[in-house]
Amino acid sequence: MIEKELLRSIEGVGIFPLISLILFFTVFALILAHTFSIKKEEADLLGSIPFDNNNEDNHE
């Protein structure tokens, strides 16, 4: 309960949830736009990376 009172006493603290929400939706929209704008060939190439056995960083 003391945390609520402390946060209520700080001026302008109500803007932080709004900034967080705007930042989240902006990043989400950018990732969504990138996902739908990627070319099929690039998506196939990126999709095959986990199954590529010719990777030099293979530590198995």
Secondary structure, DSSP 8 states (H G I E B T S, - for coil): -HHHHHHHHSTTTTHHHHHHHHHHHHHHHHHHHHHHHS-HHHHHHHHHGGG-TT-TT---
